[in-house]
């Protein structure tokens, strides 16, 4: 960093600053001392600076001194640096004390007085100086202070009470000096956490790409000096993510000096042992023993362990560097030839581990080598199959660097660009890699991987979905791939084309995709076939396809590649199978949070949020939407933000939040700007819910029919299934009886009840809305009593409301109150305010003036909202276990609630619940 550049603010130091402020407050009033200690580079000096700045701002006089190695032999050098600015006050001391100090500082000839006289003179001068105002002494690098000064400072630190003098000092952990700190107030300065480390890097180096920033955060282990200095040792290509980072990061001279001195004192054989461990990177003692032998290995490590550079655990056979920067300093201490020799030795050890062998071969190579490039490319494929997208990307870029032929180099770079755009979340890296391929003029500039990467770059940049679709179709139809289904690049391009077709929402875009899939030989991949049907056109999915998808979801623990999991989960969206995908989706989210497959994490957040919305976990859905928006914006996925605008709009709509229209507008803005009209149409879903919630049925009908017109399930518009009931209800309430009946027939003819229990619930309710009285009640009863209906609480409560409304209008008010009360309890638990209000009004119309009203989370004078819901389910005959499964409670919790419910209702058995609730 440029010396003229102001240091970034302190991150992650709230507790340390609080301690320092307390110390300063005490020292201003009555004197105090504070000793800071911590590892090299942890930020002790910055905290001393902060203390000095705070004190100055409070009107305290600050005097600073720093221990310097070359001055360590100058007696009283540091003490003189502190006290000489006060020489004007020397005249106020008696002659003995004044002369003692002057002699100690070499300003008076004659014998040096006894040490105790000098120490007392020092203390007297400080006390006299503080009479005119508080004073703060700041001493950094205490171990380099000369011995007499350190002793004097220790003497003073214990005698500051009542003086208005503060002394704050700092030293490295476990470093010896003459300062007697026992019994003094201390503050250990620990490494900052990952969040603070990330904030520090973002502030100091804004252009860093996320993958590189994540690696630096990991390597620095919370050491602020390392965080600020490590980027300076990297090349521009490494900082931007174009070039892979080395396995062991290089150190700047500033960082190296923090550890190099201790390493230089070690015997040569110890430094060699540490180098083997540093270059292997696993800390496995057995690797070192394979190199030098079992007993010699321990002998070699002993000096490093004594110097507190490593910890050796014989039980686990592990050697741990006490700080990652020790490893880097060890590597920096030898030349390139020495490093290559160690890597060749390690490569020969790992003939049974191709990934580790490839890494060491690359480090041992001194120039382009196709055998090394091939080994790295194969390692990249293995990493991807294991789910390590970032590692695969890095290995591919490294393989390109070692390629001897231009076409091979560009092919590997094109594949890396696709991974960067589609998995790791590095759109900037993808763009740069694509530019490099095109600059060379290779035929791989138009390759399938390049086209797929470019498609994602286009839709998240200044391009649009239509341009991306054209690019992909051209690359697929004109590519030299023979429609070989084993070609990974071809399959990836087809999956990308599928998504562009879905985003675009144009019927004419799908034929080229299906034609290409049909031409694949010997047969198309099963997941590509399933996803191409279930995601865009769930209404035309066969029950057999749903069963097969369910089988794949049951086996997903066998899958590791992030993009395959994302595609499996996307296939499950409109068939209501996301609940079975949650565990692996959370794993993808955690991977993205730790810097892994960020793009896959965005999709996983979408899928978890959709399932949360349907299952009534709305608070979690809100958190995931906020996280997704932050992650998408932070990684440049401006188009992908529409996923989370949809979440926000849906949640606001069902809650009656006025922000619903704003979020829907944002969704529309982002998608239409990129001609993603299919994605844009999803905004009609929250708009329809908003209109229905406020009773504007004409608007609700118009929005629902924009997704699919009444009487027809529009092709390639799966989202229309989620507004089917809204459309039918709005049509009935606006007098469009024919349209309502036509749409209900379309739902039944499409076989929706066979595709999922949720779609069966919605279809039965829609049919009940247009059926004659007796038939309608039977259909409603089938809907609310169907297995699994409670899994979708908002939909279930809406159907209960419609059922109760129909019963009341048919004159059966007692039965109506039972269903309306159930609906009200669910709506209030969810926070679906507009629907709760409608239900409350209907209950009043049914003769209940205080319809199980909830005040402050409890049913006034009787049951809580949860107790109402449990009571209703128990009255329907469900067991405690079944109730618990539907409400996400344990069966013991359900039993406890029922134990409280019975006396509140004045009953003693479950059999009496239904009558008690009706009354």
N, C-alpha and C positions, 0 to 999 in steps of 0.2 A: 504494500500500500504506500502511496505517496505520503511523505512526512507532513506535507501541508494539508492533507485531507483530514478533517476532523474525525475522531474515532466515532464509531456508531454508538448509540446509546446502550446502556447496560441492559441485558436481557436475562431474565431468570434469577435476578439478585434481590428480590423483594425482601427476603428474610435477612440477608446480610446488611442491606441498607437500613433496615429497621434497627438492627443491633448497633450499627454505627451511629445512627441518629440518637439512640439512647445513650451511648457512650459520650457523644458530643454534649448532650444536655447535662450529663453529670459532670463532665470535665469543666464546663463553663461555670458551674455553681461551686464545685468543691474539689475538682481535680480527679483525674482517673487515667487509667492506661488500658490499652487493648492490643493484644498480640494476634496477628493474623498468620495462619500457616496453611499451606496447601501445596499440591504438586506443581512442577514448573509449568508456566503458561496458563494456569487456571484462572488468572485474573486478579491476583493480589494487588498488583500495582494500580490497576484500574480502580479498585476499591479505595486504595489510598488516595488516588486522585479525587475520587468522589467525596471522600471525607474532607480533603483540603478545600474543595469547592464549596461544600456545605458550610464548613466553618467560616470561610471568608465571607460568604453571603450573610452569615449571622454576626458579622463584625468582629470575629476572632482573628487575632494575628497568627499567621501560619508561617512556620519556618521548617524547611525541608532539608534532608541530607540523605545520601545514598551510599551504601557500601560499595566500594570498587575494588576489584581484585588486585590491581597493581598498587593500590594505596593501603593494602591490608597490613603492611609492616610499619606504617607511619603512626606512631603512638598518638593517641588522642586526636587523630585526623578527623573522624566523623564528629566527635564532640566539639571540636573547634569549628567545623562547618555549621553546627547548630548554634553555638554560643557567640561567635564573633560578631554576628549582627546586633548583639546586645552590649557591645563594649562600652557604649555610653553610660550604661548602668554600673559598670565596674567601680566607678568612683564612689558608689553608694555602699560598697562592701568595706569591711575593715581591711587593714593592710595585709594581714596574714592570708585571708581568703583571696583577695585580689591578686597578690603576688603569686599565690599557688597556681591560679588559673593561667596567669601570664607566662609563668615558667613552663607549665605543662604544654602550652601552645607554642613554645619556642620564642616568645616575645620578651623574655626577661632572662638575662644570663645568670648562671649560678646553678646550684644543685636542684634537682627536681624534688619537690616536697613529697612527703609521705602520701600514699594513695588516698587514705581516709580524709586528709585535709582537702585534696583536690575534689573528692566526691562531695564533701560538705559545701565547698565553695560553689560547685556546680548547682547544687540544690538551692543554695541561698540566692544565687543570681536569678534562677528561674522564678523563685517566689517573689523576689523584689520586682522583677520585670512584670509579673502578672498583677501586681497591685494597681497598675494603670489600665489594665484590661486583660481579658482571658487570652490564653496563649495555647497554641497547638503545635507540638513537635511531631513531624512525620518522618520516619526513617524506613527506607526501603532496602532490600537485599541485606538484611541484618547479618547473615553469616560472613559477608565480605567486610564487615566493619572490623577495624583493628581491635585487638583484645582489650586494651584499656578503655576504649570508648564503649565497647559492649558491656563491660563490667559496670561502668559509670551509669549507663542507661538502665541496667537492671537495678542498680542502687536507687536511682531516682524514681523508677516506676513504682517502688514499694513505699514511697514517702511523699506522694503527691496530694494526699488528703488535706483539704483545706487550702489548697494553693491556687485554684482556678487554672491549673496547667494540665493539658492533656498530652499524652504520649501514645501514638499509634505506630506500630512497627509491623514488619512482615518478613517471613522467611519460608523457605521450602520445607516441606515435611521431612522429618528425620535428618535434617542437615545439622551438623554440629557447629556450635559457635560458643562464645563466652558469655552470652546473655543469659542470665539466670531467670527463666520464665516460670519456674514452678510456683504455684500459688497465685499467679497473675491471671486476670480475665483473658480468655482466649476465644478465638473464632476460627473454626476450620472452614476454609473456603473450598467447597466441593465443586466438582464439574457441574455444569448446567445441564438441564434435561433436554430431551430431543426437541421438544416444542420450542424452547428458548434458543437452542442451537440453530434450528431452522429459521427462526425469526432473525437471528444475528446474520446468517448468510444472506437472507433476502435483503436485509438492509444494506449490507456491505457490498454485495455482488448481485444486483438485481438481474443481470442477464443469465445467470446460471440456469441451466435446464434442470427439471425436477430430478431426473435420474442421477445426474452428477451431484446435485445438492444432497440427495439422500446418501450417496456414497461418502461424501465428505463428512456429513453428520455422523455416520457410522464410524468412520476412521478416526475422527477427532475425539470421540467418546466424551463430549461435553467440555473439551479443553478450548477455551476461547482463542488462545494464541494460535493453536492449530487451525481452528476454523478460519481465522483471518489470514493466516500465512500459506496454508496448503494450496489455495487457488492460484497463488502467485507462482507456484512451481509447476503449474500445468500449462500446456500449450493452448492457444485459442481454439483449436479443433477439439481438444479434450474438454475444455470448458463448455463448449457448445454441444457436446455429445456426438459430434461427427466421428472423432477418433476415440477408441476405447481407452479407458483408464488403465494404468498398469496395476498389477496385482498388489504391489506395495507402492504406496504413493511417495513421490520424492518430497524432500524437505527443503525449505528455504534455510539459508544460513542462520537466520534468527531462531527458528524452531530447533534446528539441529544442535545449536549451542546449548540448548536446555538439557540435552541428554548426552551429547557427545563426550563431555569431559569424563563422565563416569565410565563410559564404554571404552575410552582410550586407555584407562588404567587397567583393563582386564588383560589376562594372558592371551597370547595369540590363539591357542587352542580353544579357549572359551569363546572368543569372538567368532571363530569358525563354527563352533557348535550353535551359537545364537544365529548365525547367518543361515545355517541349514534349517533351523526352526522357523526363522522369519520367511524364508523363501518357500517352505512347504505350506505354511499358513494354517495348519490344523492343530498345532500344539501337541501332536502325538509323540510322546517320548520314544515309542518303538521305532519311529522313522529315524531318529537320530541314532538309536542303538544299532539299526541295520547299517548305518554308515560307519560308525566308529567302534561299535561293540558296546555291550551292556554296561560293564563296569566303567570303562573310560568315559562313557557319556555322562554318568553321574559326577565323575571327577571333574570333567570339563565344565559342568554347569555350576559347581559349588561356588566359585568366585562370583558369578553373576547373581546367584541367590543371596550371597552375603552382602552384595552391593544393592540389594533390594531392586534389582532390575527384572527378575523373574521369580515365579513361585513354582515349585516342583511338587506335584501330588503323586506319590508313588502308588497309592491305592488305585487311582484312575489312570495312571501312566500318562498324565497330562502335564505340560509345561505351559504356564500362562505368563505372557509379558504383563508386567504391572501396568503398563499403558501402551496402547497401540503405537504411539510415537517412538517408543523404545525400539520396536521392530523396524520402523522406518529409519531411525538413526543408525541402527546396525547395518542396514543395507547401504546407507549413504557413506558408510565408513570404508567401503571397498570399491574398487574400480569395476568397469564394465566386464573386463575379461574374467575377473574373479566371480562375478555374478553368473556369467554364462557357464562357467565351470560347474558351479553348484547346481544350476538348473539341468545341465546334461546328466549329472550324477542322479538327480531326482527323477528325471525322465526315464532313466534305465531301471529305476526301482518300481515304476508304476506301469509295467507292461500289461497288468491285468485290470487297469483302470484307465480306459481311453480318454476320459475327460481330463483327469489330472495329468496324464502323459502329454496330451495336446497343449495344455497350459505351459508345462515346463519346456516342451519342444519350442514353443513360440518365444519364450524368454531366452532360450539358449541360442536361437537363430540370430544371425547378424545381418540378414538381408532377405530378399524374396526367396521363397522356397515353397513349391507347390505341394510337397508332401506335408509340410506344416499346415498350409492352407486347408488341405483336405481333412487333416486331423481336426482342425478347429471347426470346420463346417459340420463334420459328423458330430462333434461335441455339441454344437449349437442345436442340431436336431434332437439329440438326447435331452438336452436341457429343456427344450420346448415340450417334449413329451412328458417330462416330469413336472411341468407347470412353471418353470423358471423362464418367463418371457424376457425379463431384463437381461439375464445371463445369456440367453440365446442371441439376443440382439448384439450384445457386446462381443460374443464369440464370432458372429458373422462379420461384423465390422473388422475385427482382427484378422479373420480369414482373408478378407478382401485386401488388407494391407500386405499380406504375404503372397498374394496371387502373382503368378508370373505372366499370365495371359490377360489381356485387357477384357475380353469377353467374360472370363471367369470372375475377374474383379467386379465388373459391373453387375453380373448376375447375383453375386453375393450382396452387393450394396443394395440392389433392388429388393431383395428379400428382406434385408435389414430395414429398409425404409417402410416396407409393409408392416413389419412387426412394430416399428416405432409408432406408426399412425393407428394401427388397429388394436394393439395390445398395451404397450407400455405407456402410452399417453404423451409421447414426445413428438408432437406435430412439427415443432421447429427442427428437430433432428431429421424427421422424415423429409421435410422440404429440402434441407441441405444435402442429404444423401441423393435424393432425386436429381438435384441440380448437378451434383458431381457426375452422376451417370450420364446425364444429357450432355455435359460439357465434353466428355470423352468422345461422344458421338457413336457409342456402341449401339448395336441393335437391341440391346437390353433396355435402352431408354423407353422402348415401347413394349416391354415385357408385361406379362400378366401381373407379376408382383408390383411392378412400377405403376401399372394402371390402377390396381386396387389401392395402393398407397395414395396415388394422386387423387383418387375419388374422395377419400377422407379429407385430404388437404383442401380440396376444392370446396366441399360443402361446409367446412368450418372456416374457410377464408372468404375470398371475394367471389368464388364461383357459386354454382347452384347444382341441384340434383339432376337437372336435365343434361347439363354438360358432363357430369360424372357418368350418367347413364350412357351417353353417346360414346364416351371414352372407353368404357368397359365393353360395350357391345362390339365396338370396332376391334379392340384387342383380342376378344374371345373369337370372333368370327374370322379374323385374319391371322391368328396365331398359329405357330408351327407346333401344335400339341397333339394332333390326331385324336382329340376328344378322349384321351387316355385317362380313365377315372383314377389311376394311381398317381397322376400328376398333382402334387400338392398345390402348385401355383394356380392350376386351372380350377380346382375345387374352391380355393380361396377367392378367386376372382368371381366365380359364380355365386358364392355366398354374399360377396360384396354387392354384386348386381342385384341380388334378391332384395337386399336392404334398400338400395336406391329405388327399385320398383315400388316397394312398400311406402317409402317416404313420398314418392311422387304422386301416388294415388291415381295413376292413369291406366286405364284398361289396356291401351295399346302398347304399354311397356312390357307386359308379361309374356306375350308369345315368344319373343327372342330368347327369354330365359328358359321357358319350358322346352323350346326346341333344342337348346344346347344341352339341357339335362337329359333329354331323351336320346341324344346322340352319344352320350358317354358309354364307353366300353371298358370292360365287359358288362358293367352295370353301374348305375349311379350310386354314390354313397347313400346309405339309408337315411342318415340325419339330414342330408340335403333334400332328399325327397320329402320327408316328413315336414320339415320346416317350410318348404315351398308351398305346402298346402295348409298347414294348421295356422301359421302366423297370418298370412294375408287373407285367407278365405275359410275361416273356421266353420262357417255355416255349411260348407260343402265337404267337410271332413267326415269320413266314414267312422262308425264305431270301431271298426277294426284298426284304423290308424290311431285312434285314441288309445286302444288297448296296447298297441305296440309302443306308443309313446310312454305309457305308464310303465311298461316293462323296462324301457331304457332308463327312466327316472329311478326306478328301484335299483338299477345297477350302476348308478352314476358314481358311486364311491370308487369304481374301477377307473374312472376317467381322471386325467391330470391336466390336459391342455386347457388353458382358460377359455380360449375361443370356442372350443367344442361344448364346454359347459354352458357358456352364454347362449349358444345356439339351441341347445337342448331346452334351456329355461325359456327362451323366447318362444319356442314351439308350444310351450305349455300355457302361455298367457291366457288365450281366449278359450281354452278348454278347462280352465279353473283347476289346473294341476300344480300351480306354483307352490302350494303348501309343502309338497314333497320335495321341493328344490331348495328349501330355505337353508339347510345346513351348508350345502356347497356354495350357495350364494353368499352367505356370511363369510366363508373362507376366501372368496374372491374379493369381498370388501376389505377384509383384513390385509390381504396381499396388496391391494391398492393403497391402503393407509400406510403401509410400510415401504412404499416406493416400488412395488412390483407391477403387476398388470393393471395400470390405472384405468385404461379404457374399458377393460373387462369389469373393473369395479364399478364404473359408472352404470353399465348395464345391470349389474347385480343390484345396485341401489334402486334402480327403476323397478326391477322385478320384486324385490322385497317390499318396496313401497306400494306397489299395486296389490300385493297379497295382503299387506297390512290394511289397506283401505277397505278391501272386500271383507276382511275378517274382523274389522272394527277396532284395530290397534292404531287409532288415529294419531295419538301422541307420538308414537314411534315413527309413523309415516311422515309426520311433520319434520321430525329430526333428520330422517333420511333424505327428505327433499332438500332441506337446507344444506346438508353435507354434500349432496350431489351437485347443487348449484355452485357451491364454493369450489368443489373439485373440478367441475367442468370449466368454469371461468379461469381457474388458476392454471389449467393446462391448455388453454386456448381452444377448447371444444365449444365454441360459441353456438354451434347448431344444436349440439346435444343438450343444451340447457332446456330445450322444449320438453324433454322428458319430465323435468322437475317443475316447470311451469304448469304442466298438466296436473301433477300431484298437488301443487299448491292451490290451483283453481278448484279441483274436486273437493279438497278438504274445506276450503272456504265456502264452497257452494252448500255442502251438506250442513255446515254450521251456521249458515245464514250470515256469513261475514261479507261486508260490503267490498272486500278486496277481491272477491271471486272474479268479477269482471276485469279487474286490472291484470290479474294473473293470466286470464284467458286472452286478453289483448296482447300480453307479452308473448304468449305461445304463438298467436297468429302472426305477430310481427316477425319473429325469428324464422318461422317456417315459410311464410309467403315470400320473404326476401330471398329465399333460396329455392323458390318454386317447388317446395315440398308440400304440395296441396293435400296429399293424403294425410300427412302429419297435421296439417293445419285444420283439417276437418274434425280432429279429436276435440278441439276447443268447443264444439257444439255440445259435447257431453256435460261439462260443468255449467255451460250456459242454460241447458235444458233443466238441470237440477236446480239452479238458482231460480229460474222462472217458476218451476213447480213448487218450490219452497214458499214463494210469496203468493202463490195462487194465480199466477199469470199463465193460464193454460194455453192461450193462443201462442204466446212466445215459446212456451215449452214445446208445443207441437211443431212450430216452425223450425226450431233448433234440432229436435230429434229427427225430423224428416229430412234435414239437410245431410244427415249421415246416411240415411237410407229412406227412400220414399215409402209411404204407407202401402202395404200390399206386396212389397218386394224386398228381399234381402239383397242389397247391392253387392255384386261380386267384388272381391278384393277389399272389403270394408268390414273386417271382423269387429271393429269397435262398435258397429251398429247393433251388435247383439246386446251390448251393455245398456242401450237406451230403448230396448224393445218395449219394456213395460211402461217407460215414460211416454213413448209415442202412443201406445194404446190408451193409457189413462188420459192423456191430453186430448186424444181424438174423441173419447167418450164424453169428456167434460166440455168439449166445444161443439158437441152435436154432430160430430163426424162419425156416426155409427157405422156406416158402410166401410169407411177407411179402417176403423178399428177392427171390424170383423175380418177384413181382407188381410190385415197384417197378422192377426192371430192365426189365420189359416196358413199364412206363409211360414210362421214359426213352427207350426205342427208338421207341415209338409216337408220342411227341411230336417225334421227329426231332431230338433234341438234337445228335447228331454232325454234323448239317448246319449248326448254328448257330455253332459255334466249335471250333477244335482242342482247346481245353482241355476242353470238354464232351464231345468225342469221346473223349478220353483217359479221362475219368472214367466214361463210359458203357461203354466197352470193358472197363475194369477191373471194373466192377460185374457185367457179363455174365460175365466170366471167373470171378468168385467163385462163381457158381451153376451154371456149366457143367460137363459131364463132363470127365475128365482131358485127353484129346487136344484137345478143342475149347477147353478153358480155356487150355492152353498157347499155342494158336494166337491166341487173343484177346489174351492178355498180350503176345505178340510183336508183334502189330499195334499195340497201345497204345504200347509203349515205342519202337518204331521209326517211329511216325507222324511226319511232318514237323511241326516246331514243338513237339514234346512237351517238349523241354528248356527251353522258354521259361518253364515253370511248374515250377521245380525242386522245390518241396516236394511238389506233386502227383505229379510224375514219380518222385521218390524213393520215395514211398509205393507207387506201382504197381510199381516195381522190387523193393521189399521183398516185396510180395504175390506177385509172380512167383517170386522166389527161394524164398519160403516154400513155395509150391506145388511147385516143382521138388524141394526137399529132401524133402518128404513123399512125393513120387512116386519117390524114390530116386536122382534125378540130382543128386548132391551137388556134383560139379565145376561143372556149369552153374549150380547154385543159388548157389555161392560167388561166381561172377562177378557176378550181379545183386545179391546182397546186399552185396558190396563196393562196387559203384557207389552203392547206396542209402546205405550208411554214410558214404561220402565226402561225399555231398551233405548229409546230415543234419548231419554234424559241421561242414561249412563254414557252414551256415546257423545253427548253434547250436540245432537242434531236439533237445534233449537226450533227451526221453522216447523219441522214435523212434530216435535213435541207440542208446540202450540196448537197445530191443527188437531192433534189427537186429544188434547185437553178440551178443546171446543166441542169435539164430537162426544166426548164423555159427558160433558155438561148437558148436551142435547139428549143424552141417554138417561138423564135423571140423576147423575152424580155431580152435585155442585162442587165437591172438592175431590176431583178424580185422582186419588192417590198422589196428591201434590207433593213435590219434593221441595223442601226449603232447606238450603244450606247442606245439600247432599243427603237429607233424610226425608222419608215420607212423613208428612206432618202428623204427629201424634201416634204413629204406628210403625210401619216398616221402612227400612232403608231401601234405596233403589235396588241394590243387589238382592236384598231379601225378597222384594216383590218378584224379581225375575226368577229366583230360585223357587219361590212358592208356586209361581205359575207353572214352571216346568215340572215340579213334583206333582202338582195337581193333574198334569197331563199323563202321569204314570211313569215318568222317567226315574231311573235309579239314581242314587247319589253319584255313582261313577259316571253315568251318562251325562248328568247335569254338570259335573266337574269338567268333563271333556269339552262341552259346548261353551262353558264360561271361562275356561282356562284356570280352573281352581282344583285343588286336591279334593278327593272325596271326603276326607276328614273335615276340611273347611266347610264343605256343603252340609255335612252332618251337624256341625256346630251352629251354622246359621238356622237350620231347621229346628234345633233345640231351643233357639231363641224365638223363632217365629210362632211356634204352637201356642205358648202362653199369651203372646201379644194378640193373637186372633181368638183366644178363648177356646182352643180345640186341643185334642190329645192324640190325634192320629192323622196320617196322610190322607185317609179316605175323606176326612171332613174339610180338606183344603179347598176343594173346588167351590163348595157351597159358601164357605167363609169368605173367600175372595169375591164371589159374585155379590154377596150381601154388602 
